[in-house]
Amino acid sequence: MSGYKKTRTVILKKVLLMNQTVKELVVKPPNISEETMREIAKFFMKTSIPRILAARQKEQER
């Protein structure tokens, strides 16, 4: 078996194991209040949006 096929086989086995683990895992979304969601949105608007706009403007100047 070539190195590529051997590596590919190992990777595929790991992915299959990960998929089995993920299927058994049940993730419940957190219960977040409307007020908390508004605060998160306000924080995002205050911090991330200006950075995103500045980066976009910088790219357009190029």
VMD Tcl script that builds the backbone (N, CA, C; Angstrom):
set m [mol new atoms 186]
animate dup $m
set s [atomselect $m all]
$s set {name element resname resid chain x y z} {
  {N N MET 1 A 0.863 -1.177 0.000}
  {CA C MET 1 A 0.000 0.000 0.000}
  {C C MET 1 A 0.902 1.231 0.000}
  {N N SER 2 A 0.589 2.157 -0.875}
  {CA C SER 2 A 1.406 3.368 -0.956}
  {C C SER 2 A 1.172 4.252 0.264}
  {N N GLY 3 A 2.092 5.204 0.472}
  {CA C GLY 3 A 1.983 6.107 1.617}
  {C C GLY 3 A 0.692 6.905 1.593}
  {N N TYR 4 A 0.293 7.358 0.391}
  {CA C TYR 4 A -0.934 8.155 0.265}
  {C C TYR 4 A -2.151 7.343 0.684}
  {N N LYS 5 A -2.251 6.107 0.147}
  {CA C LYS 5 A -3.422 5.277 0.451}
  {C C LYS 5 A -3.469 4.921 1.928}
  {N N LYS 6 A -2.295 4.646 2.501}
  {CA C LYS 6 A -2.236 4.294 3.921}
  {C C LYS 6 A -2.689 5.481 4.778}
  {N N THR 7 A -2.171 6.680 4.456}
  {CA C THR 7 A -2.557 7.887 5.188}
  {C C THR 7 A -4.044 8.150 5.033}
  {N N ARG 8 A -4.544 7.992 3.809}
  {CA C ARG 8 A -5.961 8.230 3.528}
  {C C ARG 8 A -6.823 7.264 4.333}
  {N N THR 9 A -6.406 6.005 4.413}
  {CA C THR 9 A -7.154 4.999 5.168}
  {C C THR 9 A -7.198 5.367 6.649}
  {N N VAL 10 A -6.071 5.789 7.200}
  {CA C VAL 10 A -6.011 6.173 8.611}
  {C C VAL 10 A -6.920 7.367 8.863}
  {N N ILE 11 A -6.875 8.354 7.964}
  {CA C ILE 11 A -7.721 9.552 8.121}
  {C C ILE 11 A -9.198 9.165 8.058}
  {N N LEU 12 A -9.556 8.320 7.101}
  {CA C LEU 12 A -10.955 7.909 6.981}
  {C C LEU 12 A -11.429 7.165 8.224}
  {N N LYS 13 A -10.575 6.317 8.803}
  {CA C LYS 13 A -10.948 5.610 10.026}
  {C C LYS 13 A -11.169 6.587 11.169}
  {N N LYS 14 A -10.302 7.609 11.257}
  {CA C LYS 14 A -10.464 8.605 12.313}
  {C C LYS 14 A -11.759 9.387 12.128}
  {N N VAL 15 A -12.077 9.738 10.891}
  {CA C VAL 15 A -13.318 10.477 10.611}
  {C C VAL 15 A -14.522 9.627 10.989}
  {N N LEU 16 A -14.484 8.342 10.655}
  {CA C LEU 16 A -15.592 7.463 11.027}
  {C C LEU 16 A -15.756 7.388 12.535}
  {N N LEU 17 A -14.647 7.285 13.262}
  {CA C LEU 17 A -14.720 7.272 14.722}
  {C C LEU 17 A -15.295 8.577 15.251}
  {N N MET 18 A -14.871 9.696 14.662}
  {CA C MET 18 A -15.383 11.001 15.095}
  {C C MET 18 A -16.876 11.080 14.829}
  {N N ASN 19 A -17.321 10.607 13.668}
  {CA C ASN 19 A -18.746 10.644 13.331}
  {C C ASN 19 A -19.565 9.821 14.315}
  {N N GLN 20 A -19.059 8.661 14.715}
  {CA C GLN 20 A -19.770 7.847 15.687}
  {C C GLN 20 A -19.877 8.573 17.017}
  {N N THR 21 A -18.800 9.244 17.423}
  {CA C THR 21 A -18.806 9.983 18.679}
  {C C THR 21 A -19.791 11.135 18.611}
  {N N VAL 22 A -19.816 11.846 17.485}
  {CA C VAL 22 A -20.704 12.998 17.333}
  {C C VAL 22 A -22.163 12.559 17.367}
  {N N LYS 23 A -22.467 11.421 16.782}
  {CA C LYS 23 A -23.848 10.941 16.780}
  {C C LYS 23 A -24.346 10.665 18.193}
  {N N GLU 24 A -23.451 10.234 19.065}
  {CA C GLU 24 A -23.849 9.921 20.428}
  {C C GLU 24 A -23.970 11.170 21.289}
  {N N LEU 25 A -23.367 12.247 20.867}
  {CA C LEU 25 A -23.348 13.485 21.637}
  {C C LEU 25 A -24.587 14.311 21.335}
  {N N VAL 26 A -25.316 14.693 22.356}
  {CA C VAL 26 A -26.500 15.524 22.189}
  {C C VAL 26 A -26.171 16.904 22.741}
  {N N VAL 27 A -26.269 17.906 21.876}
  {CA C VAL 27 A -25.947 19.272 22.284}
  {C C VAL 27 A -27.252 20.056 22.370}
  {N N LYS 28 A -27.478 20.637 23.535}
  {CA C LYS 28 A -28.668 21.460 23.711}
  {C C LYS 28 A -28.247 22.928 23.649}
  {N N PRO 29 A -28.939 23.739 22.876}
  {CA C PRO 29 A -28.593 25.156 22.819}
  {C C PRO 29 A -28.856 25.827 24.163}
  {N N PRO 30 A -28.055 26.824 24.497}
  {CA C PRO 30 A -28.260 27.493 25.776}
  {C C PRO 30 A -29.569 28.281 25.786}
  {N N ASN 31 A -30.124 28.438 26.940}
  {CA C ASN 31 A -31.351 29.206 27.093}
  {C C ASN 31 A -30.946 30.655 27.388}
  {N N ILE 32 A -30.970 31.494 26.366}
  {CA C ILE 32 A -30.527 32.876 26.499}
  {C C ILE 32 A -31.747 33.789 26.432}
  {N N SER 33 A -31.842 34.695 27.368}
  {CA C SER 33 A -32.992 35.602 27.405}
  {C C SER 33 A -32.881 36.644 26.291}
  {N N GLU 34 A -34.004 37.268 25.998}
  {CA C GLU 34 A -34.046 38.322 24.969}
  {C C GLU 34 A -33.136 39.491 25.356}
  {N N GLU 35 A -33.113 39.819 26.633}
  {CA C GLU 35 A -32.274 40.921 27.099}
  {C C GLU 35 A -30.797 40.618 26.860}
  {N N THR 36 A -30.401 39.395 27.156}
  {CA C THR 36 A -29.011 38.992 26.934}
  {C C THR 36 A -28.682 39.038 25.451}
  {N N MET 37 A -29.593 38.579 24.615}
  {CA C MET 37 A -29.385 38.623 23.167}
  {C C MET 37 A -29.214 40.064 22.683}
  {N N ARG 38 A -29.992 40.979 23.226}
  {CA C ARG 38 A -29.851 42.397 22.844}
  {C C ARG 38 A -28.496 42.941 23.263}
  {N N GLU 39 A -28.040 42.561 24.455}
  {CA C GLU 39 A -26.722 43.010 24.931}
  {C C GLU 39 A -25.601 42.454 24.062}
  {N N ILE 40 A -25.730 41.206 23.657}
  {CA C ILE 40 A -24.728 40.603 22.770}
  {C C ILE 40 A -24.707 41.343 21.435}
  {N N ALA 41 A -25.872 41.620 20.893}
  {CA C ALA 41 A -25.953 42.338 19.619}
  {C C ALA 41 A -25.366 43.742 19.750}
  {N N LYS 42 A -25.672 44.423 20.862}
  {CA C LYS 42 A -25.135 45.768 21.087}
  {C C LYS 42 A -23.607 45.738 21.156}
  {N N PHE 43 A -23.068 44.747 21.874}
  {CA C PHE 43 A -21.620 44.604 21.993}
  {C C PHE 43 A -20.991 44.333 20.630}
  {N N PHE 44 A -21.625 43.457 19.848}
  {CA C PHE 44 A -21.123 43.141 18.511}
  {C C PHE 44 A -21.113 44.385 17.629}
  {N N MET 45 A -22.190 45.146 17.678}
  {CA C MET 45 A -22.276 46.364 16.862}
  {C C MET 45 A -21.208 47.372 17.277}
  {N N LYS 46 A -20.916 47.426 18.550}
  {CA C LYS 46 A -19.958 48.399 19.064}
  {C C LYS 46 A -18.510 47.986 18.758}
  {N N THR 47 A -18.223 46.694 18.760}
  {CA C THR 47 A -16.835 46.248 18.640}
  {C C THR 47 A -16.482 45.686 17.267}
  {N N SER 48 A -17.291 44.806 16.742}
  {CA C SER 48 A -16.923 44.094 15.519}
  {C C SER 48 A -17.232 44.863 14.244}
  {N N ILE 49 A -18.373 45.493 14.187}
  {CA C ILE 49 A -18.775 46.183 12.966}
  {C C ILE 49 A -17.760 47.256 12.564}
  {N N PRO 50 A -17.294 48.111 13.467}
  {CA C PRO 50 A -16.290 49.103 13.057}
  {C C PRO 50 A -15.013 48.458 12.503}
  {N N ARG 51 A -14.586 47.350 13.091}
  {CA C ARG 51 A -13.387 46.656 12.579}
  {C C ARG 51 A -13.629 46.099 11.193}
  {N N ILE 52 A -14.797 45.506 10.978}
  {CA C ILE 52 A -15.128 44.935 9.673}
  {C C ILE 52 A -15.175 46.032 8.624}
  {N N LEU 53 A -15.821 47.138 8.949}
  {CA C LEU 53 A -15.911 48.245 7.999}
  {C C LEU 53 A -14.538 48.846 7.703}
  {N N ALA 54 A -13.693 48.987 8.715}
  {CA C ALA 54 A -12.346 49.530 8.514}
  {C C ALA 54 A -11.530 48.609 7.611}
  {N N ALA 55 A -11.633 47.304 7.824}
  {CA C ALA 55 A -10.901 46.349 6.987}
  {C C ALA 55 A -11.399 46.400 5.550}
  {N N ARG 56 A -12.702 46.508 5.378}
  {CA C ARG 56 A -13.277 46.580 4.032}
  {C C ARG 56 A -12.838 47.857 3.328}
  {N N GLN 57 A -12.839 48.982 4.053}
  {CA C GLN 57 A -12.417 50.262 3.481}
  {C C GLN 57 A -10.925 50.215 3.096}
  {N N LYS 58 A -10.131 49.581 3.949}
  {CA C LYS 58 A -8.701 49.449 3.673}
  {C C LYS 58 A -8.454 48.649 2.387}
  {N N GLU 59 A -9.250 47.579 2.186}
  {CA C GLU 59 A -9.114 46.775 0.983}
  {C C GLU 59 A -9.540 47.550 -0.247}
  {N N GLN 60 A -10.566 48.363 -0.118}
  {CA C GLN 60 A -11.033 49.140 -1.271}
  {C C GLN 60 A -10.041 50.209 -1.682}
  {N N GLU 61 A -9.256 50.699 -0.722}
  {CA C GLU 61 A -8.253 51.720 -1.037}
  {C C GLU 61 A -7.087 51.151 -1.823}
  {N N ARG 62 A -6.894 49.853 -1.757}
  {CA C ARG 62 A -5.779 49.213 -2.476}
  {C C ARG 62 A -5.980 49.219 -3.935}
}
mol reanalyze $m
mol bondsrecalc $m
mol representation Tube
mol addrep $m
